[in-house]
């Protein structure tokens, strides 16, 4: 098994080589003879390519296949059946793309018989390849413990019967326990294992990515004193990137929003990718369709809104702000500017009390037209249509002081709208907003997203009608 960046390289190179091999094999006279021997291919004329025509067909096909299988190049903790189905689905997409290119581009000389044989071969070899490179060999499971609390690490060690390779911990003291003013020593500082003498320290959290690859880790068990801190989500992100399963002690399961705490095991799984891939595919397709339709529909208004913003008050047309994304990462969100640039504060305020909002800005905010640029963020995958509202990074610490476990919202991609928005729970009431966001995370599904979007659209139409009445 390979993982991390090595998986990306091996998967791409292997896919390209298998695509080349599939075309060459399908072009062989013996394979072409199948067009008369096998009933399904009987009507396809046997054609054997040579010279430049064969080279062009091989290169073009390899590029199309490699491009079609992009979702599989990032390591994920998938089941074997899911890997097989997803790979075959992407091969079918590649086959349709090759057929489309051949239909419109007559310089692409891939005969129909070769195309059919190539796709048939790839439907077998590529799923086998992706299962093979992600297959866990018949060896003992490799487990590491990641955390900053010696007591929790001991609980994890007592609860698991799988040998643990070692642990990864921060190199500096952290606050833990009931009294946040009392510091406890770090689990290890790289120079000794005083807190856990029977377990090897593999390094600090900054080396977690290297540890996961170097020790070929299958599972990471998280044991943090506070599972809402940035280091916890950084560890989750590393596990997600390297396709490593993440787990936690069942006593802390509610703190990290695991899918289930049922069963007899004391170590339970954390849902790194809480959506089934089918639901995720529907959600992503819906996001793309929504963003494309929205950008096209509002295209005539963009120039008008931009001109109105510019004429109403001095400053740029667009407003950008760094906001928190999934698992604590950040991204830049763009909106039509609705306030004067000066005097920005991280303290949440209601629109009625905010004297920085311009005349045009009040209309844009009430009609939600200031949100149009965020459709581009949805299209590029930084946001989703539905999810917890992304919060300004400077505002996050203030909200965390008011709402406990605020960072649980980081478990999913931020959205343009969400359950909190349709319930009109905003940052001025962090507790209510957090309750709605956590409810969405626990209930999330494609059809739940659709219901939220329908309610939000209705709410926008009502707001627009009220603005028109007032005018």
C-alpha positions in Angstrom: 0.0 0.0 0.0 1.1 3.6 -0.7 -0.1 6.8 0.9 0.2 10.5 0.9 2.0 12.2 -2.0 3.4 8.8 -3.1 -0.1 7.6 -3.7 -0.8 10.6 -6.0 2.2 10.0 -8.1 1.8 6.2 -8.3 -2.0 6.4 -9.1 -1.5 9.0 -11.9 1.5 7.2 -13.5 -0.2 3.8 -13.2 -3.4 5.1 -14.7 -1.5 6.6 -17.7 0.5 3.4 -18.3 -2.6 1.2 -18.0 -4.5 3.4 -20.4 -1.6 3.1 -22.9 -1.4 -0.6 -22.4 -5.2 -0.9 -22.9 -5.1 0.9 -26.3 -2.1 -1.1 -27.5 -3.7 -4.4 -26.5 -7.0 -3.5 -28.0 -5.2 -2.5 -31.3 -3.5 -5.9 -31.5 -4.7 -8.1 -34.4 -5.6 -10.9 -31.9 -7.8 -8.5 -29.9 -9.4 -7.1 -33.1 -10.3 -10.6 -34.1 -12.8 -10.5 -31.1 -15.0 -8.2 -33.2 -16.1 -11.3 -35.2 -15.8 -13.9 -32.4 -17.8 -12.0 -29.7 -21.5 -11.1 -30.6 -21.4 -7.7 -28.9 -18.5 -6.6 -31.1 -19.6 -8.4 -34.3 -20.9 -5.2 -36.1 -17.8 -3.2 -35.4 -15.2 -3.4 -38.2 -11.8 -4.6 -37.2 -9.2 -1.9 -37.7 -5.5 -2.1 -36.7 -3.7 1.3 -36.4 0.0 1.8 -37.2 2.6 4.6 -37.1 1.6 8.1 -36.3 -2.1 7.2 -36.1 -1.4 4.7 -33.3 0.8 7.2 -31.4 -1.9 9.9 -31.6 -4.6 7.5 -30.4 -2.5 6.3 -27.5 -1.5 9.8 -26.3 -5.0 11.3 -26.6 -6.7 8.3 -24.9 -4.2 8.4 -22.0 -4.8 12.1 -21.4 -8.6 11.6 -21.4 -8.5 8.6 -19.1 -6.0 10.4 -16.7 -8.2 13.5 -16.6 -11.4 11.5 -16.1 -10.1 9.7 -13.0 -8.9 12.8 -11.1 -11.2 12.2 -8.1 -9.3 8.9 -7.4 -5.9 10.4 -7.2 -6.4 11.8 -3.7 -6.1 9.1 -1.0 -9.3 8.5 0.8 -10.3 5.8 3.4 -12.8 4.1 1.0 -14.2 0.6 1.2 -13.2 -1.8 -1.6 -16.7 -1.9 -3.1 -16.8 1.9 -3.2 -13.4 2.1 -4.9 -14.5 -0.5 -7.5 -17.8 1.3 -8.3 -16.2 4.8 -8.4 -13.4 3.7 -10.7 -15.8 2.0 -13.1 -18.0 5.0 -13.1 -15.1 7.2 -14.1 -13.9 4.8 -16.8 -17.4 5.0 -18.3 -17.1 8.8 -18.3 -13.7 8.5 -20.0 -15.2 6.2 -22.6 -18.0 8.7 -23.4 -15.4 11.5 -23.6 -13.3 9.5 -26.0 -16.4 8.7 -28.1 -17.4 12.4 -28.1 -13.9 13.5 -29.1 -13.8 11.0 -31.9 -17.2 12.1 -33.2 -16.3 15.8 -33.4 -12.6 15.5 -34.2 -11.8 13.4 -37.2 -8.1 13.7 -36.6 -8.5 11.4 -33.5 -8.2 8.0 -35.2 -9.5 5.6 -32.6 -11.7 3.1 -34.4 -14.9 2.1 -32.7 -13.7 -1.5 -32.2 -10.6 -0.3 -30.5 -12.5 2.1 -28.3 -14.9 -0.6 -27.2 -12.1 -3.0 -26.4 -10.1 -0.3 -24.6 -13.1 0.6 -22.3 -13.9 -3.0 -21.7 -10.3 -3.6 -20.6 -10.0 -0.5 -18.5 -13.3 -1.5 -16.7 -11.3 -4.5 -15.3 -7.7 -3.3 -14.9 -8.2 0.1 -13.5 -10.5 -0.9 -10.6 -8.1 -3.7 -9.8 -5.2 -1.2 -9.8 -6.8 1.3 -7.4 -7.9 -1.5 -5.0 -4.3 -2.9 -5.2 -2.5 0.4 -4.3 -4.9 1.1 -1.5 -5.2 -2.4 -0.2 -4.0 -3.0 3.3 -1.7 -6.0 3.1 -2.1 -9.0 5.4 -0.1 -7.5 8.3 -0.9 -6.1 11.7 -2.8 -2.8 11.6 -0.5 0.2 12.2 -1.9 2.6 14.7 -0.6 5.8 16.1 -2.0 8.0 18.9 -2.1 11.7 18.3 -2.8 14.0 21.2 -1.7 16.3 24.0 -3.2 14.7 27.0 -1.4 11.8 28.7 -4.5 10.6 30.6 -6.5 10.4 27.4 -3.7 8.6 25.6 -3.6 6.0 28.5 -7.4 5.6 28.2 -6.9 4.9 24.4 -4.1 2.4 25.1 -6.2 0.6 27.7 -9.2 0.4 25.3 -7.4 -1.0 22.2 -6.0 -4.5 21.7 -4.1 -3.4 18.5 -0.4 -2.8 18.9 0.4 1.0 18.8 3.4 2.1 16.8 3.9 5.2 18.9 2.4 8.6 19.5 2.6 12.2 18.1 2.3 15.1 20.4 2.8 18.9 20.5 6.3 20.0 21.6 5.2 22.7 24.0 3.0 22.8 27.2 -0.8 22.9 26.7 -3.6 24.0 29.0 -5.9 21.1 30.0 -8.2 20.1 32.8 -11.0 21.9 34.5 -8.9 24.9 35.4 -7.7 26.6 32.1 -5.2 28.6 34.1 -3.2 25.6 35.2 -0.7 24.3 32.5 0.2 20.7 32.3 3.4 19.5 30.7 3.4 18.3 27.1 3.2 14.6 26.6 6.7 14.7 25.2 9.2 17.3 24.1 11.2 15.1 21.7 13.9 14.6 24.3 12.2 12.1 26.6 9.1 10.0 27.2 8.5 10.8 30.9 4.7 10.8 30.7 4.5 7.6 28.6 7.7 5.7 29.2 6.5 2.5 27.3 5.5 4.3 24.1 7.8 5.8 21.5 7.4 9.4 20.7 7.4 9.8 16.9 7.6 13.6 16.8 5.6 16.7 17.1 2.4 17.6 15.3 4.3 19.4 12.7 5.7 16.0 11.6 2.3 14.3 11.5 2.2 14.1 7.7 5.7 12.6 7.6 4.8 10.1 10.4 1.7 8.9 8.6 3.7 8.2 5.4 6.9 7.0 7.0 5.2 4.4 9.3 2.5 3.5 6.7 -0.2 4.2 9.3 -3.7 2.7 8.9 -5.4 4.4 11.8 -4.8 7.5 14.0 -6.5 7.7 17.4 -6.9 11.2 18.6 -6.5 12.0 22.3 -6.7 15.7 22.8 -7.6 17.4 26.1 -9.8 19.8 24.1 -11.1 18.3 20.8 -12.3 21.7 19.6 -8.8 23.2 19.3 -7.0 24.0 16.1 -4.5 21.2 16.5 -7.3 18.6 16.7 -8.7 19.7 13.3 -5.2 19.9 11.9 -4.7 16.3 12.8 -8.1 15.4 11.2 -7.1 17.2 8.0 -3.8 15.3 7.8 -5.7 12.0 8.2 -8.2 13.0 5.5 -5.4 14.0 3.1 -3.5 10.7 3.6 -6.5 8.4 3.6 -5.9 7.4 7.2 -8.8 6.3 9.4 -9.4 8.6 12.4 -10.8 7.3 15.7 -11.5 8.6 19.2 -12.4 7.1 22.6 -16.2 6.6 22.9 -16.2 8.7 26.1 -15.3 11.7 23.9 -17.4 10.7 20.9 -20.0 13.4 21.4 -17.3 16.0 21.5 -16.2 15.2 18.0 -19.5 14.4 16.3 -18.8 10.8 15.4 -21.4 9.0 13.3 -22.3 6.6 16.1 -21.3 5.6 19.6 -23.2 2.4 19.6 -21.7 -1.1 19.7 -19.3 -2.6 22.2 -16.0 -1.1 21.0 -14.5 1.7 23.2 -12.7 3.2 20.2 -15.1 4.6 17.6 -14.7 6.1 14.1 -14.7 9.8 13.3 -16.5 10.6 10.0 -13.8 12.3 8.0 -16.0 12.3 5.0 -19.5 12.1 6.5 -21.3 11.9 3.1 -21.6 8.6 1.2 -19.9 9.1 -2.2 -23.2 8.8 -4.0 -24.7 11.6 -1.8 -21.5 13.6 -2.2 -21.7 13.3 -5.9 -25.3 14.5 -5.9 -24.4 17.4 -3.6 -21.4 18.5 -5.7 -23.5 18.2 -8.9 -26.2 20.3 -7.3 -23.6 22.9 -6.1 -22.2 23.2 -9.6 -25.6 23.4 -11.3 -26.8 26.0 -8.8 -23.7 28.1 -9.2 -23.8 28.0 -13.0 -27.5 28.8 -13.2 -27.1 31.6 -10.6 -24.2 33.2 -12.4 -26.0 33.1 -15.7 -29.3 34.3 -14.3 -27.7 37.2 -12.4 -25.2 38.1 -15.1 -27.3 41.1 -16.4 -27.5 42.5 -12.8 -23.8 42.2 -12.0 -22.8 45.3 -14.0 -25.8 47.3 -12.6 -25.0 46.3 -9.0 -21.3 47.1 -9.4 -22.2 50.6 -10.8 -24.6 51.2 -8.0 -22.0 50.2 -5.3 -19.4 52.4 -6.9 -21.6 55.5 -7.3 -23.1 55.2 -3.8 -19.9 55.5 -1.8 -16.1 55.6 -2.4 -14.3 52.3 -2.3 -13.9 49.0 -4.2 -16.9 47.2 -5.8 -16.0 43.9 -4.2 -15.3 43.1 -0.6 -13.0 40.2 0.4 -12.5 38.6 3.8 -10.6 35.6 5.1 -13.1 33.1 6.5 -12.8 29.7 8.1 -13.4 26.6 6.0 -13.7 22.9 6.6 -11.4 21.4 9.3 -10.1 24.9 10.2 -8.6 25.9 6.8 -9.2 29.4 5.5 -10.3 30.8 2.2 -11.2 34.3 0.8 -14.9 35.0 0.4 -16.0 37.8 -2.0 -19.2 39.9 -1.9 -20.4 43.1 -3.3 -19.4 45.8 -0.9 -22.3 46.9 1.3 -20.5 49.0 3.9 -17.9 51.8 4.0 -14.4 50.4 4.1 -13.3 52.1 7.3 -14.0 51.1 10.8 -14.5 47.3 10.4 -14.9 45.5 13.7 -15.0 41.8 14.5 -17.8 42.3 17.1 -21.1 40.9 15.6 -23.9 43.5 15.2 -27.4 43.6 13.7 -27.8 45.4 10.4 -30.2 47.8 12.0 -27.5 48.9 14.5 -24.7 49.1 12.0 -24.2 52.6 10.7 -21.4 51.6 8.3 -23.9 50.0 5.9 -24.5 52.2 2.8 -27.8 53.0 1.2 -27.3 50.6 -1.7 -25.7 48.2 0.8 -28.9 47.9 2.8 -30.9 47.0 -0.3 -28.2 44.5 -1.4 -28.2 42.8 2.0 -32.0 42.7 2.3 -32.3 41.2 -1.2 -29.2 39.0 -0.8 -27.8 40.4 -4.0 -24.5 41.1 -2.3 -24.0 37.3 -2.1 -23.8 36.8 -5.9 -19.9 36.7 -6.1 -20.0 33.7 -3.6 -21.5 31.6 -6.4 -18.0 31.5 -7.9 -16.6 30.1 -4.6 -19.3 27.4 -4.8 -18.4 26.6 -8.4 -14.7 26.2 -7.5 -15.5 24.0 -4.5 -14.4 26.3 -1.7 -18.0 26.5 -0.5 -21.2 24.6 -0.8 -24.8 25.8 -1.4 -25.8 24.5 2.0 -23.7 24.3 5.2 -22.7 26.3 8.3 -22.1 29.9 7.3 -18.4 30.7 7.0 -17.2 33.1 9.7 -14.6 35.8 9.5 -11.3 34.4 11.0 -11.1 37.5 13.3 -14.6 36.9 14.5 -14.1 33.2 15.4 -12.3 33.8 18.7 -15.1 36.1 20.0 -17.8 33.6 19.1 -15.8 30.7 20.7 -15.8 32.6 24.0 -19.6 32.7 23.9 -20.6 29.4 22.4 -18.9 26.2 23.7 -17.7 23.7 21.1 -18.0 26.4 18.4 -15.4 24.6 16.3 -17.7 21.6 15.8 -19.0 23.6 12.8 -15.7 22.9 11.1 -16.6 19.3 10.4 -18.3 20.3 7.1 -17.8 22.6 4.2 -19.2 26.1 4.8 -22.3 27.1 2.8 -24.1 30.0 1.2 -27.1 29.2 3.3 -28.0 26.7 6.0 -30.4 25.7 8.7 -29.2 28.6 10.9 -29.9 31.1 8.0 -33.5 30.0 7.4 -34.1 30.1 11.2 -32.6 33.6 11.2 -30.0 32.6 13.8 -26.9 34.7 13.2 -23.6 35.6 14.9 -25.3 38.0 17.3 -26.7 34.9 19.0 -23.8 32.4 18.7 -25.5 29.7 20.8 -28.6 29.6 18.6 -26.5 29.6 15.5 -24.3 26.8 16.8 -27.4 24.6 17.7 -28.8 25.0 14.2 -25.4 24.3 12.5 -24.8 21.2 14.6 -28.3 19.9 13.9 -27.6 20.3 10.2 -24.3 18.4 10.5 -26.1 15.5 12.2 -29.0 15.4 9.8 -27.2 16.3 6.6 -28.3 14.6 3.4 -28.9 15.7 -0.2 -32.6 15.9 0.2 -32.3 17.9 3.5 -30.1 20.3 1.5 -32.8 20.6 -1.2 -35.4 21.5 1.5 -33.2 24.2 3.0 -32.5 25.7 -0.4 -36.3 25.8 -1.3 -37.0 27.5 2.0 -34.2 30.0 1.5 -35.4 30.9 -2.0 -38.9 31.5 -0.7 -37.4 33.7 2.1 -35.4 35.7 -0.5 -38.5 36.2 -2.6 -40.4 37.5 0.5 -37.6 39.9 1.3 -37.4 41.2 -2.3 -41.2 41.7 -2.3 -41.0 43.7 1.0 -38.2 45.9 -0.4 -40.3 46.6 -3.6 -43.3 47.5 -1.5 -41.3 50.0 0.5 -40.0 51.6 -2.7 
